[in-house]
Amino acid sequence: MPEPSAALMLKLIGREPVADQTMAFRFEKPGWAFKPGQSVDMTLIDPPETDAEGNTRSFSIASDQSEDTLLFATRLRGSAFKRVLSQMPLGSAVKVDGPFGSLTLHNNAARAAVFLAGGIGITPFRGMVVRAAREKLAHHLYLFYSNHRPEDAVFLEELQSLQQQNSNYKLIATMTSMEKSKRAWQGETGFIDKAMLERNLQGAASPIYYTAGPASMVKAMQSLLHQIGVDDDDICVEEFPGY
């Protein structure tokens, strides 16, 4: 595991909307190594506005080490931090500390990886899936990705297309509020539950489970996994507070 590195000043290179009320931010690549799924602390420098939540946020790294930039994505809520981040000029610098965290893909390729993501909780898993395709990892990966609507699903098209590059990877995207969507959807609907897991995990060898997203989603997934007899040692979690 990489040791936390000294803080760096990184410049914002680009940003783009990636889902409804959600934006991706690309920063120049740091000089330290990281593993997909780790996180950083980002601090705004002399922002034009601030609030009680402060000028620092933790973000999961959404990119793989091989990519040219450091990628993050976040829902655009009403905080001063996110307003400043979404409006700051390209070329502006932020302070980044890290990398931190152990929500990273296990080494034993004989065991399957099952990712359970809700909404913006997809960010730590995007880099893992990209890395697996690039390095042609032997791991069998199952990505369950729950959103209200396709309009809310960050990186959805990319995550779908990566299945063509990696025969060991399967995306199971599901929508829980299609009555509110204006798009067609041919995939799964409803919440991730025991039946959905059993239907899609037949033959998965000794899975290790990873779940990330809003606290309510993470707790629901932990409860589900306990119901189907998964040991806590085989569950890795990361909650996204305040999203």
N, C-alpha and C positions, 0 to 999 in steps of 0.2 A: 504493500500500500504506500503510495507517495506520501511523504511527510508534508505537512502544511508549509507553504512557502511564504516568503516575505511579500508584503503588499506591493502591488504594482499599479501604475497608472495606465489604464487602457483606453484607447480612443474608440468612440462609436463609429462604426464603418457604414452600417446600414440598418434599416428597419422596414418591416412590411406587415400588413395585416395577414393573419394566418387562420382566423376564424372570427365569428361574430364577437366583437368587443375583446379581441385578443390580438396581441402584436408580438412579433418576433424581433429580437435585437441581435445584431451581429457586431461584435467587438474584435479588435485586432487580437491575434493569437498570442497568449502569454508565453514566456520563456520556460515555464515549468510544465512538467508532465502531469496528466490527470487521467482518471479512468471514467468512461461514460457512467453516469448515475451519481457522480460526486457533485458537490455544491460549492458555491463561493458566497462570501459576504460582499455585497456591492454598496459603496458609499458615494453619494453625490457630493461634489465639491462646490461649496458656496452656492447652493441652489437659490433661485429667485423666490421660492416660497418653501415653507416647511409646515409641519403640523406635529401633534403630540406623538405620532408614531415614529418620528425621527427620520434621519437621512440615510439609514442603512437597512438593507433587506437581504435575506438569503435567497439565492436562486439555484435551482438544479441546473447543471450543465446539460444542454440538450444535444451537444455535438459530440462527434468522435474525435479522438486525438489526430486523426489523419486529415481532418478538414482544415481549410485555410483560416477560418475564423472561430471565435468562441460564441456559441449560439445560446440564447435564452429566449423563453417565451413566457408571457404573463397576461392574465386577464387585466383589463383596464378598469379598475375600480376607481372610487372617488378620492383616493389619497393624494396628498401633495406630491409624494415621491413619484407616483406613477404618472401624474400630470407632467411633472418636470421631465421624466425619462422619455415620455412620448413626444415631447416638443423640443427637446434640446437639439441644437444644431449638430449635424454630422461633423465629426472631428473633435467634438467635446470629449473630455476625459472624465472617467470615474475611477475611484480607488477600488481595487479588487483584492480580497484576501482569500487564500485557499491553496489547494482544494481541501475540502473536508468531506467526511462521511464514508460509510461502508456499504451503501446500497449499490453494489457493483456485481457484475455477473460472476458466478462461482467458476472455479477452474476445472472441476471434474465434468468433462463433456459426456460422461456416461449417464449423468443425471439431467433430466429435462428441466428447463426454466419456464415457469408459468408466471406471466406478468398480468396483474389485475389493476387496471388504471381507470380512473374516473376524471373526465374533464382535463384540466390543466396538469393533472398528475401524470400525463403521458410524457412530460419532459425528460425525466431521468431515463426512460426506456427507449426513447427515439435513438439516442447515441449508441445504446447497446445493440439495437437491431441493425443500425448502419454498420457498426463494427463487425458484427457477425457475418453480414453479407460480404463486406470488403475482405475480411481475413479468411472467409470460407470455413468458419468454425464448425466443428462437428456437433455442437450443442443443438438439441431440438428445442425450439422456442415457440411458445404459445402466448400470444398477446391478446388478452381480453380487454376491450376498450369501450367503456360505457359513456354515452353522452345523451343529453336531452334530444338533440336533433343533429343531423349532418352539418348544419350551419355552425354548430358549436365545437365540432371535432377538429382539434389542432393536428396538422400534419397528416390528415386522413388519406389523401391521395398518394402521398409518398409512402406511407406505411402499407398501403395496398400494393403499390408497384414493387416494393421490395420483395414481395413473395415470388416475383418472377426471377429474382436474382439469387434467392436462397430457398432451395427445396426443403430445408429443415425448419423453415419458419412459417407459422400460420397466424394470420390475423383473424380474430373473432370480434368484429365491431358490432355493438348493439346500441339501439336508440330507445329511449324510455318515454319520449313525448312527441311522437311523430305527428300527432294531431295539431301540433304547433308549428310544423315545418312546411316550407313551400317547395321542398325538394322531394324527388322520388327516392325511395330506399328499398333495396331488395334483400338486405342483410337481416341479421337477427334483430329482434325487438324485445323490450322488457329488461328487467334488471338481471345482472349476473347472479345466477342461483345454482343450486346443486345440480339440477337437470342440465343446465347449460354446460357446466364443467364436465359432467359425466359424458355428455354427448360428444364433446370435442377433445377429451383427454384420454380416450381409449388408446391404450398402448404407450402412453407417456411413462417413461422409466423413472421411478423414484423422484418425483418432481420436487424442486425447491421453488417456493412461492414468493413472489415479490408484489407488494401493493403500495401504491402512492396516490395521493390526492387529498381532497378535503377531509378533515378529521372524521366526519360522519361516514364517508365512503370507506375510509381505512378501517374504522371500527366494524362496519358491516361486513367487510371482507374477512377480517380476522374472525368474527363470529361464525361466518359461513365455513371457513376453513376448519375451525374447531369442531363444527357440527359433522364434518365429513372425516374427522379423525386425524387431521394434520397436526403434527407435533410443532410446538413453538420454535424448536430449533431449526425447523424447515420453513419458517416464515420470516421474511425481511420486510420491514415497514418504514414508510416515511410520510408523515403528515404535513400538509401544506396549510398552515393557519392563515386566516385573514384573506383567503382568496374567494 
